[in-house]
Amino acid sequence: MATKKATKKAAPKKAAPKKAPKKATKKAAPKKAAPKKATKKAAKKKTARKPNAAFMKALTPSAELAAVIGNKPVPRTEAVKKIWVYIKANKLQDAKNRRMINADAKLKPVFAGKAQVSMFDMAKHMSKHLK
């Protein structure tokens, strides 16, 4: 009798459940030596900034500029601030191009008759009206 070897199909192996990876144990960090204090050099005393005399010199505005900022002598920096207060109060900054300033009836003579002036050119036009 001839025996046939029974061939069985191998049953698929079940996957073993995965183990969670081991968490690395933290080792105590060795204490570091305290950093050495740097030797202090003699610190220079800071003096208060002195304003430039040219900027602080009071200038008299022309009649056209006086209609906008007032007729009292003011430094150039204050004159620019007052012009900006007037521009913002009257909403004269162009809505689309915020760099441009639309001149109203009071500002047109200051801006040499131009209807619109760049904010960068504003100081140039204004300086002609300060003496």
Order of alpha helices (4+ residues) and beta strands (2+ residues): alpha-alpha-alpha-beta-beta-alpha
